[in-house]
Amino acid sequence: MKTFDIVIGNGCSFTQGGGLNNVKIHEFLTGESVKDLIKLDAYMFKNAYPAFLGKLLNCKWYNNSVSCASNDLIVQRGMDIVKQFRNKKTLIINQLSIPSRMGFRKGNKYFSFNSLDGKLVYNDTENGIKNPHHRPHSIFKKNELDEFYKKYVLDVYDMNAYWKDFTYTMELFNAWCEKNNILNYWITYVNHEHISHIDRVIEIDSYDGMCEWSERKQLQLKHIKNIPVDDSHLSIEGHKQLANIIYEKIR
């Protein structure tokens, strides 16, 4: 059985525990009315699969995920965080996100575009990206980044070509981790078949990523009877089952 000092979950809101920090969902699940964002986030993190995986592995855990992250940002943040634990026996699970997402740094801001649903604007500091603010497309002020991304998504984006290019990034990350004695694995929200040939990709029960698996198994928040918000993120039971799948694959 492998042993670790720390396991790191690194992805977008699907690893972060998205939805569990929603005020209405939190009150529905716990019976407590909480408005404090720090308390809501703490509840979210402790009920997401990195925390459950840490318990299974009997080690510390850290959730390095941010909402709306693109795959490029996930890899950047993954490399940044493991550098802080070079002297530890570290396991990192990188959860790949929706491939059409894209992020840009400009000045002291990081703009994270989520297909045509909108974007998150983060403060980009020495300590990472912080304080996200959602901006739906309906209130976008036209600027060069918005126009560029819109043209990319509508006229340029090719999913098959995207994954062909991104697998090179995955191979380089694998090699970097191996060189630095870090054990890394990959899971994906969608499009598992495009990356199944890459080393250390975890197949989620033969489904095409977390999305299809959680939908068919009814492990999303929206599948909980009478839940007040229609949310497609994983339920707590979904996070527990995903942690068990990862644990069985890596032990």
C-alpha positions in Angstrom: 0.0 0.0 0.0 1.4 3.4 -1.0 1.8 6.0 1.7 1.7 9.8 1.4 2.3 12.8 3.5 -0.3 14.8 1.6 -2.8 14.4 -1.3 -3.7 17.4 -3.4 -6.9 17.8 -5.4 -6.4 20.2 -8.3 -9.1 21.1 -10.7 -12.1 23.3 -11.3 -15.3 23.5 -9.3 -16.0 19.8 -9.8 -13.1 19.0 -7.5 -13.4 22.1 -5.4 -16.8 20.9 -4.2 -18.9 23.4 -6.2 -22.5 23.8 -5.1 -21.8 22.7 -1.6 -21.0 26.3 -0.7 -24.3 27.6 -2.1 -26.3 29.2 0.8 -29.6 27.4 -0.1 -28.0 24.0 -0.8 -26.0 24.2 2.5 -29.1 25.1 4.5 -31.0 22.2 2.8 -28.3 19.7 3.5 -27.4 20.8 7.1 -30.5 22.6 8.4 -28.2 25.6 9.2 -28.6 29.1 7.8 -25.0 30.3 7.1 -24.1 33.4 5.2 -20.4 33.5 6.1 -18.5 32.7 2.9 -15.5 31.3 4.8 -17.7 28.9 6.7 -19.5 27.9 3.5 -16.2 27.2 1.7 -14.9 25.2 4.7 -18.0 23.0 4.5 -17.5 22.6 0.7 -13.8 21.6 1.0 -14.3 19.1 3.8 -17.0 17.3 1.8 -15.2 17.2 -1.6 -13.3 14.1 -2.7 -9.8 15.3 -1.9 -10.8 15.4 1.8 -12.3 11.9 1.6 -9.3 10.6 -0.3 -7.0 12.0 2.4 -9.0 10.1 5.0 -8.7 6.8 3.0 -5.0 7.3 2.6 -4.6 8.4 6.3 -2.7 11.6 5.3 -3.2 15.3 5.1 -5.2 16.8 2.1 -5.3 20.1 0.3 -7.9 21.3 -2.2 -6.1 23.5 -4.8 -9.1 23.9 -7.1 -10.7 27.1 -8.4 -14.0 27.6 -10.1 -14.2 27.9 -13.9 -10.5 26.9 -14.3 -9.3 26.0 -17.8 -7.0 23.0 -18.3 -4.0 25.2 -18.8 -4.7 27.0 -15.5 -5.2 23.6 -13.7 -1.7 22.5 -14.9 -0.1 25.8 -13.9 -1.6 25.7 -10.5 -0.7 22.0 -10.1 2.9 22.7 -10.8 2.9 25.7 -8.5 1.4 23.9 -5.6 3.6 20.7 -5.7 6.7 22.9 -5.6 5.7 23.8 -2.0 5.8 20.1 -1.0 9.0 18.9 -2.7 10.2 17.4 0.6 7.0 15.5 1.2 5.6 12.3 -0.3 3.0 14.0 -2.4 0.1 12.7 -4.5 -1.7 15.1 -6.8 -4.9 14.4 -8.6 -5.4 16.7 -11.6 -9.0 16.9 -12.7 -9.3 18.1 -16.3 -12.1 20.5 -17.0 -14.3 21.5 -19.9 -11.9 21.9 -22.9 -13.5 25.0 -24.4 -12.6 27.0 -21.3 -9.8 29.5 -21.6 -8.0 32.0 -19.3 -6.0 35.2 -19.8 -3.8 37.3 -17.5 -3.9 41.0 -18.1 -2.5 43.5 -15.6 -3.6 42.4 -12.1 -6.6 40.4 -13.3 -7.1 36.8 -14.5 -10.1 36.3 -16.8 -11.4 32.8 -16.8 -13.9 32.2 -19.7 -16.5 29.4 -19.3 -17.7 28.7 -22.8 -20.5 31.1 -23.6 -22.0 31.0 -20.1 -19.8 33.9 -18.8 -16.5 34.5 -17.1 -14.9 34.8 -13.7 -12.6 37.7 -13.0 -10.0 37.0 -10.4 -7.4 39.3 -8.7 -4.0 37.9 -9.9 -1.5 38.3 -7.0 1.8 36.8 -5.9 -0.2 34.4 -3.8 -2.3 33.2 -6.7 -5.7 34.1 -8.2 -8.2 35.3 -5.6 -11.6 36.9 -5.1 -13.6 35.7 -8.2 -16.4 37.8 -9.5 -18.8 36.3 -12.1 -19.6 38.3 -15.2 -22.4 36.9 -17.5 -22.0 37.7 -21.2 -25.1 39.8 -21.1 -23.2 42.5 -19.2 -19.9 42.2 -20.9 -18.3 45.4 -21.9 -16.8 44.7 -25.3 -13.1 44.5 -25.1 -10.4 42.6 -27.0 -10.4 39.6 -24.7 -14.1 39.0 -24.9 -14.1 39.4 -28.7 -11.1 37.1 -29.1 -12.7 34.4 -26.9 -16.1 34.6 -28.6 -14.4 34.2 -32.0 -12.3 31.3 -30.7 -15.3 29.4 -29.3 -17.6 30.0 -32.3 -15.2 29.9 -35.2 -11.9 28.3 -34.3 -12.4 25.7 -31.5 -12.0 22.1 -32.6 -12.3 19.6 -29.7 -10.3 16.8 -31.3 -7.5 19.2 -32.3 -7.6 20.6 -28.8 -7.1 17.3 -27.0 -4.3 16.3 -29.5 -2.4 19.4 -28.5 -3.1 19.2 -24.8 -1.9 15.6 -24.4 1.6 16.9 -25.0 1.1 19.1 -21.9 0.0 16.1 -19.9 3.0 14.1 -21.0 5.4 16.9 -20.0 3.7 17.3 -16.6 4.0 13.5 -16.0 7.7 13.7 -16.8 8.2 16.7 -14.6 6.5 15.0 -11.6 8.5 11.8 -12.1 11.7 13.8 -12.1 10.7 15.5 -8.8 9.5 12.3 -7.1 5.8 13.4 -7.2 3.1 10.9 -7.9 0.4 12.4 -10.2 -2.8 11.0 -11.6 -5.4 12.5 -14.0 -9.2 12.3 -14.0 -11.4 14.2 -16.4 -14.9 15.8 -16.4 -15.5 14.9 -20.1 -13.8 13.4 -23.1 -12.0 10.5 -21.4 -11.4 8.7 -24.8 -9.1 11.6 -26.0 -6.6 11.1 -23.1 -7.0 7.4 -22.2 -3.6 6.5 -23.8 -1.8 8.9 -21.4 0.0 7.3 -18.4 -1.8 7.7 -15.0 -5.2 8.6 -16.4 -7.9 7.1 -14.1 -10.9 5.7 -15.8 -14.1 6.3 -13.9 -15.9 3.0 -14.1 -15.7 2.9 -17.9 -17.7 6.1 -18.2 -16.6 9.1 -20.3 -15.5 11.2 -17.3 -17.1 12.6 -14.2 -20.0 14.2 -16.0 -21.4 11.1 -17.6 -20.6 8.9 -14.6 -22.3 11.2 -12.1 -25.3 11.8 -14.4 -26.0 8.1 -15.0 -25.4 7.2 -11.3 -27.5 10.1 -10.2 -24.7 11.4 -8.0 -25.2 15.1 -8.7 -26.7 17.7 -6.4 -29.7 18.1 -8.7 -30.5 14.4 -8.2 -31.3 14.9 -4.4 -35.0 15.0 -3.9 -36.4 18.5 -3.3 -33.0 20.2 -3.4 -33.7 24.0 -3.9 -31.1 24.6 -6.6 -30.7 22.7 -9.9 -27.0 22.1 -9.6 -24.9 19.6 -11.7 -21.9 19.4 -9.4 -21.3 16.3 -7.4 -23.3 15.5 -4.3 -21.4 14.6 -1.1 -22.2 10.9 -1.9 -20.7 11.5 -5.4 -17.5 12.9 -3.9 -17.3 9.9 -1.5 -17.7 7.4 -4.4 -15.2 9.2 -6.6 -12.7 9.1 -3.7 -13.2 5.4 -3.4 -12.7 4.9 -7.2 -9.4 6.8 -7.1 -8.3 5.0 -3.9 -8.8 1.6 -5.5 -6.9 2.6 -8.7 -3.8 3.9 -6.9 -3.4 1.6 -3.9 
